[in-house]
């Protein structure tokens, strides 16, 4: 179960998200409790979905891809992602 909150860190903001690989479209939705649901077309094999999640979140939050870090859940659908301040 994901913790249902996002919080500010000294470097930026952390978000809890649920990944949905092999989706029909790339998109971000807000779930109950401020958890993000991120749909990506990429499959979950060889880290392709994680790279796609970073790309989709960068577009959604209007930041560079290098400002987004997957902090936890590289091999799980439940992830914690940090967005660094510029």
N, C-alpha and C positions, 0 to 999 in steps of 0.2 A: 504494500500500500504506500502510495506517495504521500509525503507531507503536503498539506494543502496550503502552502504559502510560498511567497517569493520574498527574498530579503536582500537588503543592501549590504555589501561587503566593503572592505577598505579599498578594493580595486574596481568595484563595479556593482553588478547585480547578479544574483543567482536565481535561476528558474528551475522548477521541477517540470518535467515533461514526460509524456507518453509517446513513444515513437510508433508509427504505423508504416513499416516498409512495404514495398510492392503495391503501393496505392495507385489509383488511376491518375491522380493529379498531385502536384506539390502544393501544399497549403498548410497554414497554421490556424488552429481553432483554440478558443478558450474553453476549458472545461470547468465544471463546478469546483470551487475552492481555489481559483487562480492557477490551476495546473494547465499547462499548454499541451495540446495534442498536435503533433507534427506529422503530417502525411508526406511521404516521399515516394517517388516512382522507383527509386533504386532498391535492389534487393539487399537483404541483411548479410550477404556473403562478402567476405574479405574487406569488411569495413566500408563498403560502398554506401550503405545507408547513413552511417555516421558522417561521412563527407557531405552527403546530400543534405542532411539535417543542418550542418553548419552553413551551407550555401543558402538554404531556404530561410533560416533564422537571420542571416546577414541581410538578405533582401527585406524581410519583414520588419526588422528593427532599424534598417538604414545605417548599418555599420559595416566595417570591413570584415572579411572572413577571419582575419588574424585576430580580431577582437573577441572571438567566440571560442570558448574552451569547453569540451565535455569533461567535467570534473569526476563524474561517477556514472557507471552503467554502460561502458563501451560494448559489452556483450549482452546487454539487457534492453528490453523495450522501455523500462523506467530509467530515466536519466536525470542527472543534475547538470545544468549547463550554466557557465558563468560568462557574462558579457562584460568585458573590460571597458572602463572609461578611457576615452582618448585624451 
